């Protein structure tokens, strides 16, 4: 298996090894779910002891980047959700009352509309076509509140990813995941239909190469969505404790979000 082995100096060598592995993961050279080489190979490659390698792996495991599995099919693997510590940190702030859902909506407004503008400038034609295919499929779900909302959420995920900035994608998806988690028992078909209509306008702006229009439309989309949930009293809650009372539909939505 290919793995780069920059020389690790003796002082705090485990941090240098951890940084090297982390860098290759974030650069996409080591993929999510991929098994990394065993301690012995890492030790030889980096020119450090196995104790140093073990400490580096422990550091990345605590950071949620790697996971160590036991058994015949065990080993050390790149986590599928190595952004989990970020989600957990923000969730703790939300549950602790330090932030509210209003704050999460505000962050969405700061992040997603500029991402839409970048997507307009950077997306390839086939990627825009795929986004249109998604909306076409979502249109067929107009009478199903749960499936319609799932399609709308996927539109936001894909649009942000087309901006071509992995950090921006991670931040947006983290905020989106927490908002969905906190409001999973508030399915509203009329809101989802209104959001879908905005998505078609945003798609056209992206296809026509109009970044300012795409940004403006998505700003309006999120603003209307925020106002609707304020009417429902959702965004004023400081903790998602209402999620403890979620309906079966809400549980199903969380399952689909966590699996995507």
Sine and cosine of phi, psi and omega as CSV:
sin_phi,cos_phi,sin_psi,cos_psi,sin_omega,cos_omega
0.00,0.00,0.71,-0.71,-0.03,-1.00
-0.97,0.25,0.76,-0.65,0.07,-1.00
-0.43,-0.90,0.77,-0.63,0.00,-1.00
-0.98,0.22,0.62,-0.78,-0.05,-1.00
-0.81,-0.58,0.98,0.20,0.09,-1.00
-0.91,0.42,0.58,-0.82,-0.03,-1.00
-0.89,0.45,0.76,-0.65,0.01,-1.00
-0.98,-0.20,0.82,-0.57,0.02,-1.00
-0.96,0.28,0.30,-0.95,-0.13,-0.99
-0.92,0.40,-0.64,0.77,-0.06,-1.00
-0.94,0.33,0.83,-0.55,-0.01,-1.00
0.76,0.65,0.72,0.70,-0.07,-1.00
-0.87,0.50,-0.59,0.81,-0.05,-1.00
-0.89,0.46,-0.54,0.84,0.02,-1.00
-0.93,0.37,-0.61,0.79,0.01,-1.00
-0.93,0.38,-0.64,0.77,0.05,-1.00
-0.91,0.42,-0.70,0.71,0.02,-1.00
-0.87,0.49,-0.68,0.73,0.01,-1.00
-0.89,0.45,-0.63,0.77,0.00,-1.00
-0.91,0.42,-0.70,0.71,0.00,-1.00
-0.92,0.38,-0.70,0.72,0.02,-1.00
-0.86,0.52,-0.70,0.72,-0.02,-1.00
-0.87,0.50,-0.65,0.76,0.00,-1.00
-0.94,0.33,-0.50,0.86,0.06,-1.00
-0.93,0.36,-0.75,0.67,-0.04,-1.00
-0.93,0.37,-0.43,0.90,0.05,-1.00
-0.99,0.13,-0.09,1.00,0.01,-1.00
1.00,0.10,0.11,0.99,0.02,-1.00
-0.97,0.26,-0.49,0.87,0.16,-0.99
-0.92,-0.39,0.85,-0.52,-0.14,-0.99
-1.00,0.04,0.37,-0.93,0.10,-1.00
-0.86,0.52,0.72,-0.69,0.00,-1.00
1.00,0.09,-0.12,0.99,-0.04,-1.00
-0.98,0.21,0.60,-0.80,0.06,-1.00
-1.00,0.07,0.78,-0.63,0.01,-1.00
-1.00,0.01,0.27,-0.96,-0.03,-1.00
-0.86,0.51,0.41,-0.91,0.01,-1.00
-0.92,0.38,0.24,-0.97,-0.05,-1.00
-0.79,0.61,-0.70,0.72,-0.06,-1.00
-0.86,0.52,-0.71,0.70,0.00,-1.00
-0.92,0.39,-0.65,0.76,0.03,-1.00
-0.91,0.42,-0.65,0.76,0.02,-1.00
-0.87,0.49,-0.72,0.69,0.01,-1.00
-0.92,0.38,-0.65,0.76,-0.04,-1.00
-0.92,0.40,-0.66,0.75,-0.02,-1.00
-1.00,0.06,-0.24,0.97,-0.02,-1.00
0.95,0.31,0.61,0.79,0.01,-1.00
-0.76,-0.66,0.15,-0.99,0.02,-1.00
-0.97,0.26,0.29,-0.96,0.04,-1.00
-0.93,0.37,-0.44,0.90,0.07,-1.00
-0.89,0.45,-0.67,0.74,0.02,-1.00
-0.90,0.44,-0.71,0.71,0.01,-1.00
-0.88,0.48,-0.68,0.74,-0.01,-1.00
-0.88,0.48,-0.65,0.76,0.01,-1.00
-0.93,0.38,-0.61,0.79,0.04,-1.00
-0.90,0.44,-0.69,0.73,0.01,-1.00
-0.90,0.43,-0.66,0.76,0.03,-1.00
-0.88,0.47,-0.64,0.77,0.02,-1.00
-0.88,0.47,-0.71,0.71,-0.01,-1.00
-0.95,0.31,-0.49,0.87,0.06,-1.00
-0.93,0.38,-0.68,0.73,0.02,-1.00
-0.91,0.41,-0.49,0.87,0.02,-1.00
-0.99,0.15,-0.08,1.00,0.02,-1.00
0.99,0.12,0.19,0.98,-0.05,-1.00
-1.00,0.01,-0.62,0.78,0.03,-1.00
-0.89,-0.46,0.39,-0.92,0.14,-0.99
-0.72,-0.70,0.65,-0.76,-0.02,-1.00
-0.96,-0.27,0.83,-0.56,-0.02,-1.00
-0.91,-0.41,0.60,-0.80,0.00,-1.00
-0.99,-0.11,0.19,-0.98,0.09,-1.00
0.99,-0.14,-0.04,-1.00,-0.07,-1.00
-0.90,0.44,-0.47,0.88,0.02,-1.00
-0.96,-0.27,0.38,0.93,-0.05,-1.00
-0.99,0.16,-0.13,-0.99,-0.04,-1.00
0.63,-0.78,-0.24,-0.97,0.02,-1.00
-0.93,-0.36,0.81,-0.59,-0.12,-0.99
-0.82,-0.57,0.48,-0.87,0.13,-0.99
-0.97,0.26,0.79,-0.61,-0.02,-1.00
-0.91,0.42,0.55,-0.84,0.07,-1.00
-0.96,0.28,-0.41,0.91,-0.05,-1.00
-0.78,-0.62,0.89,0.47,-0.04,-1.00
-0.96,0.27,0.05,1.00,0.17,-0.99
-1.00,0.01,0.07,1.00,-0.07,-1.00
-0.83,0.56,-0.66,0.75,0.03,-1.00
-0.85,0.52,-0.57,0.82,0.04,-1.00
-0.92,0.40,-0.71,0.71,0.03,-1.00
-0.87,0.50,-0.72,0.70,-0.04,-1.00
-0.89,0.46,-0.68,0.73,-0.01,-1.00
-0.88,0.47,-0.72,0.70,-0.02,-1.00
-0.94,0.34,-0.60,0.80,0.04,-1.00
-0.88,0.48,-0.64,0.77,0.03,-1.00
-0.89,0.46,-0.64,0.77,0.05,-1.00
-0.90,0.44,-0.63,0.78,-0.01,-1.00
-0.92,0.39,-0.74,0.67,0.00,-1.00
-0.93,0.37,-0.51,0.86,0.00,-1.00
-0.98,0.18,-0.13,0.99,0.03,-1.00
1.00,0.04,0.08,1.00,0.00,-1.00
-0.96,0.29,-0.48,0.88,0.07,-1.00
-0.74,-0.68,0.29,-0.96,0.00,-1.00
-0.84,-0.54,0.10,-1.00,0.06,-1.00
-0.90,0.43,-0.47,0.88,0.10,-1.00
-0.85,0.52,-0.64,0.77,0.02,-1.00
-0.90,0.44,-0.63,0.78,0.02,-1.00
-0.92,0.40,-0.66,0.75,0.06,-1.00
-0.88,0.47,-0.63,0.78,0.00,-1.00
-0.89,0.45,-0.65,0.76,0.04,-1.00
-0.91,0.42,-0.63,0.78,0.06,-1.00
-0.85,0.53,-0.66,0.75,0.00,-1.00
-0.91,0.41,-0.52,0.86,0.01,-1.00
-0.97,0.23,-0.48,0.87,-0.14,-0.99
-0.98,-0.20,-0.74,0.67,-0.19,-0.98
-0.96,0.29,-0.69,0.73,0.02,-1.00
-0.86,0.50,-0.70,0.71,0.09,-1.00
-0.88,0.47,-0.55,0.83,0.05,-1.00
-0.90,0.44,-0.61,0.79,0.04,-1.00
-0.89,0.46,-0.64,0.77,0.04,-1.00
-0.90,0.44,-0.68,0.74,0.03,-1.00
-0.90,0.43,-0.62,0.78,0.02,-1.00
-0.88,0.48,-0.61,0.79,0.03,-1.00
-0.86,0.50,-0.57,0.82,-0.05,-1.00
-1.00,0.04,-0.39,0.92,-0.17,-0.99
-0.91,-0.42,-0.34,0.94,-0.09,-1.00
-0.94,0.35,0.62,-0.79,0.08,-1.00
-0.99,0.11,0.36,-0.93,-0.04,-1.00
-0.85,0.53,-0.68,0.74,-0.02,-1.00
-0.91,0.42,-0.50,0.87,0.04,-1.00
-0.95,0.32,-0.62,0.78,0.05,-1.00
-0.92,0.38,-0.63,0.77,0.06,-1.00
-0.87,0.50,-0.66,0.75,0.01,-1.00
-0.90,0.43,-0.59,0.81,0.03,-1.00
-0.91,0.40,-0.62,0.78,0.05,-1.00
-0.92,0.39,-0.64,0.77,0.05,-1.00
-0.86,0.51,-0.64,0.77,0.03,-1.00
-0.88,0.48,-0.71,0.70,0.01,-1.00
-0.91,0.43,-0.61,0.80,0.02,-1.00
-0.89,0.46,-0.68,0.73,0.04,-1.00
-0.92,0.40,-0.61,0.79,0.00,-1.00
-0.91,0.41,-0.58,0.81,0.03,-1.00
-0.84,0.54,-0.51,0.86,-0.03,-1.00
-0.96,0.28,-0.12,0.99,-0.07,-1.00
-0.94,-0.34,0.38,0.93,-0.14,-0.99
-0.87,0.50,-0.41,0.91,-0.04,-1.00
-0.99,-0.12,0.02,1.00,-0.04,-1.00
-0.90,-0.43,0.98,-0.20,-0.10,-0.99
-0.85,0.52,-0.67,0.74,-0.05,-1.00
-0.92,0.39,-0.75,0.66,-0.03,-1.00
-0.93,0.36,-0.59,0.81,0.02,-1.00
-0.90,0.44,-0.69,0.72,0.01,-1.00
-0.91,0.41,-0.62,0.78,0.05,-1.00
-0.87,0.50,-0.69,0.72,0.03,-1.00
-0.90,0.44,-0.64,0.77,0.03,-1.00
-0.90,0.43,-0.65,0.76,0.02,-1.00
-0.90,0.43,-0.65,0.76,0.01,-1.00
-0.90,0.43,-0.57,0.82,0.06,-1.00
-0.86,0.52,-0.71,0.70,0.01,-1.00
-0.89,0.45,-0.68,0.73,0.00,-1.00
-0.87,0.50,-0.74,0.67,-0.06,-1.00
-0.93,0.37,-0.64,0.77,0.00,-1.00
-0.87,0.49,-0.72,0.69,0.01,-1.00
-0.89,0.45,-0.64,0.76,-0.02,-1.00
-0.90,0.43,-0.47,0.89,0.00,-1.00
-0.95,0.32,-0.19,0.98,0.08,-1.00
-0.93,0.36,-0.34,0.94,0.08,-1.00
0.97,0.24,0.38,0.93,0.01,-1.00
-0.84,-0.54,0.97,-0.23,-0.08,-1.00
-0.85,0.53,-0.58,0.81,0.00,-1.00
-0.93,0.37,-0.68,0.73,0.04,-1.00
-0.88,0.48,-0.66,0.75,0.04,-1.00
-0.88,0.48,-0.72,0.70,-0.02,-1.00
-0.89,0.46,-0.68,0.73,-0.01,-1.00
-0.91,0.41,-0.72,0.70,-0.02,-1.00
-0.90,0.44,-0.68,0.73,-0.04,-1.00
-0.94,0.35,-0.53,0.85,0.05,-1.00
-0.90,0.44,-0.74,0.67,0.00,-1.00
-0.90,0.43,-0.68,0.74,0.00,-1.00
-0.89,0.46,-0.68,0.73,0.00,-1.00
-0.86,0.50,-0.68,0.73,-0.03,-1.00
-0.94,0.33,-0.60,0.80,0.05,-1.00
-0.91,0.42,-0.70,0.71,0.01,-1.00
-0.89,0.45,-0.68,0.73,0.01,-1.00
-0.87,0.49,-0.60,0.80,-0.09,-1.00
-0.99,0.15,-0.36,0.93,-0.07,-1.00
-0.84,-0.54,0.44,0.90,-0.10,-0.99
-0.91,0.42,-0.33,0.94,-0.01,-1.00
-0.99,-0.11,0.25,0.97,-0.04,-1.00
-0.87,-0.50,0.84,0.55,0.07,-1.00
-0.96,0.29,0.77,-0.64,0.00,-1.00
-0.66,-0.75,0.92,-0.38,-0.09,-1.00
-0.89,0.46,-0.65,0.76,-0.04,-1.00
-0.90,0.44,-0.62,0.78,0.04,-1.00
-0.90,0.43,-0.71,0.71,-0.02,-1.00
-0.90,0.44,-0.61,0.79,0.04,-1.00
-0.92,0.40,-0.64,0.77,0.04,-1.00
-0.90,0.44,-0.67,0.74,0.03,-1.00
-0.88,0.47,-0.67,0.74,-0.01,-1.00
-0.87,0.49,-0.64,0.77,0.01,-1.00
-0.89,0.45,-0.62,0.79,0.07,-1.00
-0.90,0.43,-0.61,0.79,-0.05,-1.00
-0.89,0.46,-0.59,0.81,0.06,-1.00
-0.90,0.43,-0.63,0.77,0.03,-1.00
-0.92,0.39,-0.65,0.76,0.03,-1.00
-0.89,0.45,-0.69,0.73,0.02,-1.00
-0.85,0.53,-0.71,0.71,0.00,-1.00
-0.88,0.47,-0.65,0.76,0.02,-1.00
-0.90,0.44,-0.63,0.77,0.04,-1.00
-0.90,0.43,-0.72,0.69,-0.01,-1.00
-0.91,0.42,-0.59,0.81,-0.02,-1.00
-0.99,0.16,-0.05,1.00,0.02,-1.00
0.94,0.34,0.68,0.73,-0.02,-1.00
-0.88,-0.47,0.99,0.11,-0.09,-1.00
-0.88,0.48,-0.65,0.76,-0.02,-1.00
-0.91,0.42,-0.62,0.78,0.02,-1.00
-0.93,0.37,-0.68,0.73,0.02,-1.00
-0.86,0.50,-0.69,0.73,0.00,-1.00
-0.91,0.42,-0.68,0.73,-0.01,-1.00
-0.90,0.43,-0.67,0.74,-0.01,-1.00
-0.91,0.41,-0.66,0.75,-0.01,-1.00
-0.94,0.33,-0.55,0.84,0.10,-1.00
-0.87,0.49,-0.69,0.72,0.02,-1.00
-0.91,0.41,-0.67,0.75,0.02,-1.00
-0.84,0.54,-0.77,0.63,-0.03,-1.00
-0.93,0.36,-0.56,0.83,0.03,-1.00
-0.91,0.42,-0.69,0.73,0.04,-1.00
-0.90,0.43,-0.68,0.73,0.01,-1.00
-0.87,0.50,-0.70,0.71,0.01,-1.00
-0.88,0.48,-0.70,0.71,-0.02,-1.00
-0.89,0.46,-0.63,0.77,0.01,-1.00
-0.89,0.46,-0.69,0.72,-0.01,-1.00
-0.95,0.30,-0.45,0.89,0.12,-0.99
-0.91,0.42,-0.61,0.79,0.05,-1.00
-0.88,0.47,-0.55,0.83,0.02,-1.00
-0.99,0.15,-0.09,1.00,0.01,-1.00
0.98,0.18,0.21,0.98,-0.10,-1.00
-0.98,0.22,-0.73,0.69,-0.18,-0.98
-0.95,0.31,-0.24,0.97,-0.01,-1.00
-0.99,0.12,-0.19,0.98,0.01,-1.00
-0.95,0.31,0.70,-0.72,-0.01,-1.00
-1.00,0.01,-0.32,0.95,0.04,-1.00
-0.74,-0.68,0.49,-0.87,-0.01,-1.00
-1.00,0.09,0.61,0.79,-0.05,-1.00
-0.93,0.37,-0.33,0.94,0.07,-1.00
-0.89,0.45,-0.35,0.94,0.02,-1.00
-0.89,0.45,-0.38,0.92,0.02,-1.00
-0.91,0.41,-0.34,0.94,-0.04,-1.00
-0.95,-0.31,0.33,0.94,-0.13,-0.99
-0.91,0.42,0.40,-0.91,-0.01,-1.00
-0.99,0.13,0.11,-0.99,0.03,-1.00
-0.90,0.45,-0.52,0.85,0.06,-1.00
-0.91,0.42,-0.65,0.76,0.02,-1.00
-0.89,0.45,-0.64,0.77,0.02,-1.00
-0.89,0.46,-0.67,0.74,-0.01,-1.00
-0.91,0.42,-0.63,0.78,0.02,-1.00
-0.90,0.45,-0.69,0.72,0.01,-1.00
-0.88,0.48,-0.60,0.80,0.03,-1.00
-0.89,0.47,-0.67,0.74,0.00,-1.00
-0.94,0.35,-0.58,0.82,0.02,-1.00
-0.92,0.40,-0.72,0.70,-0.04,-1.00
-0.92,0.38,-0.42,0.91,-0.01,-1.00
-1.00,0.06,-0.17,0.98,-0.02,-1.00
-0.99,-0.12,0.00,0.00,0.00,0.00
